[in-house]
């Protein structure tokens, strides 16, 4: 017996055209966290939109504590993503 499963589906893809030189400037973050927290932690960098409203633009990998601190690799984010107020 050959049966076929019918599934109604759709995919919506939205693209945004970037201005010339978008991402040409970058911000570099170095994070070392010394804390009593022994569990795995991660860092989220948010973009400020308005009082009380933030949008996450970067999340680190989860890191365990080593020798009393959590160390993360340097984080490089283009300044358009971090600071451009035209994003929603």
NORRA-V159812 format. One record per residue. RES is the residue in three letters. NEAR is the number of other C-alpha atoms within 8 Angstrom. D_CENTER is the distance of its C-alpha to the mean C-alpha in whole Angstrom. Layout:
# NORRA-V159812
RES/NEAR/D_CENTER + RES/NEAR/D_CENTER
This chain:
# NORRA-V159812
UNK/2/48 + UNK/3/45 + UNK/4/43 + UNK/4/40 + UNK/4/37 + UNK/4/36 + UNK/4/33 + UNK/4/32 + UNK/4/28 + UNK/4/26 + UNK/4/23 + UNK/4/22 + UNK/4/20 + UNK/4/19 + UNK/4/18 + UNK/4/18 + UNK/4/20 + UNK/5/18 + UNK/5/21 + UNK/4/23 + UNK/5/21 + UNK/7/17 + UNK/9/15 + UNK/7/18 + UNK/7/17 + UNK/9/15 + UNK/8/14 + UNK/8/14 + UNK/7/13 + UNK/8/15 + UNK/8/15 + UNK/8/18 + UNK/7/18 + UNK/7/22 + UNK/8/23 + UNK/5/25 + UNK/5/22 + UNK/7/23 + UNK/6/21 + UNK/8/18 + UNK/8/15 + UNK/9/11 + UNK/7/9 + UNK/9/7 + UNK/8/7 + UNK/10/8 + UNK/10/10 + UNK/9/14 + UNK/8/15 + UNK/6/19 + UNK/5/20 + UNK/4/18 + UNK/7/16 + UNK/9/12 + UNK/8/9 + UNK/9/6 + UNK/10/4 + UNK/8/2 + UNK/9/4 + UNK/8/7 + UNK/6/10 + UNK/7/13 + UNK/10/16 + UNK/9/19 + UNK/12/21 + UNK/7/24 + UNK/4/27 + UNK/8/26 + UNK/10/22 + UNK/13/19 + UNK/10/18 + UNK/9/14 + UNK/6/14 + UNK/8/14 + UNK/7/10 + UNK/8/11 + UNK/10/9 + UNK/11/12 + UNK/12/13 + UNK/9/14 + UNK/9/10 + UNK/10/10 + UNK/8/14 + UNK/8/15 + UNK/6/17 + UNK/4/17 + UNK/4/14 + UNK/3/15
